Amino acid sequence: MARSGTNFRVSAYTAYRQLIPSTTVEAPIQSAAQPAAAPKPWSNESQYIYSNIGTTVCYYDQSKTSPIGYTYRGQVYSVKEGLVKVLTREKIKGDVRTAPVWEHISWHDKAFITAPASAWFVCES
């Protein structure tokens, strides 16, 4: 309830809430909304991948809990709204861009991975 002539707010995050005059509140309860970050422009490679279905591409993924990552390799299957769907057939230990030897890992015969065009890179077929 508000008394006439005075604005009251409920104090936040207390077990016992009390009405206090709004003039005593020193900080806003909610912070101002931050503007969304603008999407990064695509590189020439990302544009090429998005425009050429059938191109052989790779995707490197490393979990935060493991020091070793894996590269997935396959062909661009379809594209939609900035995402690239790839039919992957190979899983390779490490990053193929820096690994001296490719160690193939036993994996599915085929699997689809969908990721933004900027996440993929062109790799040899």
C-alpha positions as CSV (number, residue, x, y, z in Angstrom):
1,M,0.0,0.0,0.0
2,A,1.2,3.5,-0.7
3,R,0.4,6.5,1.4
4,S,-0.8,9.5,-0.4
5,G,1.9,11.9,-1.5
6,T,4.8,9.4,-0.9
7,N,6.2,6.7,-3.2
8,F,7.1,3.4,-1.5
9,R,9.1,0.4,-2.8
10,V,9.6,-3.1,-1.4
11,S,13.2,-3.7,-0.3
12,A,14.7,-6.5,-2.3
13,Y,16.5,-9.7,-1.1
14,T,15.6,-9.6,2.6
15,A,13.8,-12.2,4.7
16,Y,11.6,-9.5,6.2
17,R,10.5,-7.1,3.6
18,Q,9.7,-3.6,4.6
19,L,8.2,-0.6,2.8
20,I,10.8,2.2,2.5
21,P,10.4,5.6,0.9
22,S,11.7,5.6,-2.7
23,T,13.9,8.6,-1.9
24,T,16.1,6.4,0.4
25,V,16.9,3.9,-2.4
26,E,20.5,4.7,-3.5
27,A,21.0,2.2,-6.3
28,P,18.6,0.9,-8.9
29,I,17.3,-2.6,-8.2
30,Q,17.9,-3.6,-11.8
31,S,20.9,-2.7,-13.9
32,A,20.5,-1.0,-17.3
33,A,20.2,-3.4,-20.2
34,Q,23.4,-3.8,-22.2
35,P,23.1,-3.6,-26.0
36,A,23.6,-6.9,-27.8
37,A,27.0,-7.3,-29.5
38,A,26.9,-6.9,-33.3
39,P,27.7,-10.1,-35.2
40,K,31.2,-10.3,-36.5
41,P,31.5,-10.1,-40.3
42,W,32.3,-13.3,-42.1
43,S,35.8,-13.9,-43.5
44,N,36.3,-14.8,-47.1
45,E,36.7,-18.4,-46.0
46,S,33.3,-18.4,-44.2
47,Q,31.6,-16.9,-47.2
48,Y,33.2,-19.5,-49.4
49,I,32.0,-22.4,-47.1
50,Y,28.5,-21.0,-47.0
51,S,28.3,-20.6,-50.8
52,N,29.7,-23.9,-51.8
53,I,27.7,-27.0,-50.9
54,G,29.9,-30.2,-51.1
55,T,33.1,-28.5,-50.0
56,T,35.3,-30.5,-47.6
57,V,35.4,-28.7,-44.3
58,C,36.7,-29.3,-40.8
59,Y,35.5,-28.2,-37.4
60,Y,37.8,-28.3,-34.3
61,D,36.2,-28.8,-30.9
62,Q,38.0,-28.9,-27.5
63,S,36.1,-29.3,-24.3
64,K,37.1,-27.2,-21.3
65,T,37.8,-30.3,-19.3
66,S,40.1,-32.0,-21.7
67,P,43.5,-30.8,-23.0
68,I,43.0,-32.7,-26.2
69,G,40.5,-31.6,-28.9
70,Y,39.2,-33.3,-31.9
71,T,38.7,-32.3,-35.6
72,Y,35.6,-33.4,-37.4
73,R,35.8,-33.5,-41.2
74,G,33.1,-33.8,-43.8
75,Q,31.2,-32.2,-46.7
76,V,28.9,-29.2,-46.5
77,Y,25.4,-30.7,-46.7
78,S,23.1,-27.6,-46.5
79,V,23.1,-24.0,-45.3
80,K,20.4,-22.0,-43.6
81,E,20.3,-18.7,-41.7
82,G,24.1,-18.5,-41.3
83,L,24.4,-22.1,-40.1
84,V,26.2,-24.8,-42.0
85,K,25.1,-28.4,-41.7
86,V,28.0,-30.8,-42.5
87,L,27.8,-34.6,-43.1
88,T,30.9,-35.6,-41.1
89,R,32.5,-39.0,-41.6
90,E,35.8,-38.6,-39.8
91,K,37.0,-37.8,-36.3
92,I,40.7,-36.9,-35.9
93,K,42.6,-36.5,-32.7
94,G,44.0,-33.0,-32.3
95,D,43.9,-30.0,-34.6
96,V,44.6,-31.0,-38.2
97,R,46.0,-27.5,-38.9
98,T,48.9,-28.1,-36.5
99,A,49.2,-31.9,-36.0
100,P,52.2,-33.5,-37.7
101,V,50.3,-36.8,-38.0
102,W,46.6,-37.5,-38.2
103,E,45.3,-40.1,-35.8
104,H,41.8,-41.2,-36.9
105,I,39.5,-42.1,-34.1
106,S,36.8,-44.8,-34.3
107,W,33.5,-42.9,-34.7
108,H,30.1,-43.0,-36.5
109,D,29.9,-43.9,-40.1
110,K,28.2,-40.6,-40.6
111,A,26.8,-37.8,-38.4
112,F,25.5,-34.3,-39.0
113,I,27.1,-31.3,-37.2
114,T,25.5,-27.9,-37.5
115,A,27.5,-24.8,-36.6
116,P,27.9,-21.2,-37.7
117,A,29.8,-20.8,-41.0
118,S,32.6,-19.0,-39.1
119,A,33.3,-22.2,-37.0
120,W,34.3,-24.2,-40.0
121,F,37.5,-24.1,-42.0
122,V,38.4,-25.5,-45.4
123,C,40.6,-28.6,-45.2
124,E,42.0,-30.9,-47.8
125,S,39.9,-33.7,-49.1
